[in-house]
Amino acid sequence: MSELGAQIKEEQLILNRKREPEVKKIEKKKTSVIQEKNYPPDNKKKEDSLNLKYDIVNVPPVSNFKTTEIQGEDISPKFSNDYQSNYFRLGYGNYGKFLADANISGKIQENVEIGADAHYLSTNGLKKEYNWSSKQNEAKIDVFSNIYTESGKFNIDANYAFNNYNYYGIYALTPSNNDVDLQQKVNKFSVNGYYDHYSNEILNNVRVKSYFLSDHFGASENYANLDVNLSKHDFSVYDDITANGDLGINLETVNSKFDILNKNTNNQFNFTLSPKVTFYKGDSYLLIGSDFSFLNSKNSSNVTEESKNNKFYWFPKAEVLVAAADEFKFYGGIDGGLKLNTYGNLLDENPFLISDLTLTPTETKYHFYFGLKGDVDQTFKYDVNAGFSKVNNAQFFYNNNLFDTNISADRQGYDYANTFSSIYDNGTLMEVNGDLQAFPMENLTVDAGLHFMKYKLDNLEEVYYKPLFQFNLGAKYTMLEKKLNLGFKAYFVTDRNSNSYEVSNIAAIPNYTTIENKNEKVGGYADLNLSAEYKIHKNFSIFALGNNLLNAKYQNYLGYKVLGAQFLGGVKITF
């Protein structure tokens, strides 16, 4: 997704949600049956509750916040009437923004549900800010099936998505023709599967993820991930001490090929074994384990010889949680691991990447952390933690220069210093996270999150596109017997560093001269979003969304201004 609107990945806030033990929860559109007979079993409930940290601590407070050029955050409320799970929504707003999405699902047997989900969004972009095209349209269609058996639950889904946009963030070299072709289009087809075994006897769960990605410039990427979790849970060790034994098996492979400039080719394969034993006493526990990984990677291009890397890794894994009371749970631990950087994942963060990247895995050699969390009388939940990591090949985005400096060149749309590459460096990372959720009234939920991160790198002079502080604040309120749902979300991000280029034309020289500034500032911002939905009839609602209400045309990436204040209204039909 790209950058012209004050937008995060689509997020729907459920205003009359149950008070589940999570500080943050982002819900996808309906892809599962809401009520399941005798699910989850008691041992699953125990496992989930004692491992609550994994739903909170490892998710930065604003990790899903991302501006795009076409829409603001979809914080439209969602009515959770089980008998009206199907809907169609249509909306229109300024900047030529058009929204259409729908969901339909139903049971074809008592234990089998099938469904489909579709989403489309388009905008005309910032016509008054740029003389060239900044419009965008994106769509996604998903079909899914949920199957419930006596022994476990299956979920299968397949989806196709495209994002059609422009490299409009030109700041250094103005095109001679306003009709310049800046188009980029990304297509992605995904197939995913998940099986959850109700009893944790030997088999716990199996997850499969895969996708095929292509873009306008001939790039292609194939990705597959198989994750198998074996377990033996709830066996007695001594008196009131029980234990869980788990073995995770993960296979991950990605093949990326690019067809322009240096024509980089990247192949990565990672195999990981993750044994662990967890000892429980009441609500306290001690986890001891390790990750053993084998990485095979190959990189080649038109300008470099093929490089190969075969390496074994060991990562520690340990965690202790002391539950003094529900209100005070102290925890700490150490972990680490490998992350494969893929073209698809990096495009999710920054859609304006050049279609020619060197992809290198990031190694978190170790990550120490400690924190405090609690649940005060089901009305106030919090989690505060801090950590320190040693990271090799940490990934950052870097502004590209002109690829062809010849003044008379037939310039491509990506060759105006308007794209980004991926660069890597070793260093350390210090982080502080805080999340809270409060329920001051039955029909009001308030949440907040803070994320502080500070890198110290070995080689790079500046840390690019990583803000020091990020803060979010949200509220959900329902009134008039749940006919009116209101939502609020605010984001605050501090300045970020980047590099930039100054391009000049000196007489009698056939090439442009470029000078790099390695300490450019991309300003921080505040982004406020409001939503409302009123249920006129059990099958008919009207809604309104307001995004980036401070009308700040800030930049998430240098040159790429986001849409200003956005207003969108429409109707929603449920059945």
HELIX and SHEET records of a PDB file:
HELIX    1   1 ASP A   42  LEU A   50  1                                   9    
HELIX    2   2 LYS A   53  ILE A   56  1                                   4    
HELIX    3   3 ASP A   82  GLN A   84  5                                   3    
HELIX    4   4 TYR A  343  GLU A  349  1                                   7    
SHEET    1   A23 TYR A  87  GLY A  93  0                                        
SHEET    2   A23 PHE A  98  GLN A 109 -1                                        
SHEET    3   A23 VAL A 112  THR A 123 -1                                        
SHEET    4   A23 GLN A 136  TYR A 148 -1                                        
SHEET    5   A23 GLY A 152  ASN A 166 -1                                        
SHEET    6   A23 GLN A 183  HIS A 197 -1                                        
SHEET    7   A23 GLU A 201  ASP A 215 -1                                        
SHEET    8   A23 SER A 220  TYR A 238 -1                                        
SHEET    9   A23 ILE A 241  LYS A 257 -1                                        
SHEET   10   A23 THR A 265  LYS A 281 -1                                        
SHEET   11   A23 SER A 284  SER A 300 -1                                        
SHEET   12   A23 SER A 307  ALA A 325 -1                                        
SHEET   13   A23 PHE A 328  LYS A 339 -1                                        
SHEET   14   A23 THR A 362  VAL A 376 -1                                        
SHEET   15   A23 PHE A 380  ASN A 399 -1                                        
SHEET   16   A23 PHE A 420  MET A 441 -1                                        
SHEET   17   A23 LEU A 444  LEU A 457 -1                                        
SHEET   18   A23 PHE A 469  MET A 479 -1                                        
SHEET   19   A23 LEU A 484  VAL A 493 -1                                        
SHEET   20   A23 TYR A 525  HIS A 537 -1                                        
SHEET   21   A23 PHE A 540  ASN A 547 -1                                        
SHEET   22   A23 GLN A 566  THR A 574 -1                                        
SHEET   23   A23 TYR A  87  GLY A  93 -1                                        
SHEET    1   B 2 ARG A 496  SER A 504  0                                        
SHEET    2   B 2 THR A 513  VAL A 522 -1                                        
SHEET    1   C 2 GLN A 555  TYR A 557  0                                        
SHEET    2   C 2 TYR A 560  LYS A 561 -1                                        
END                                                                             
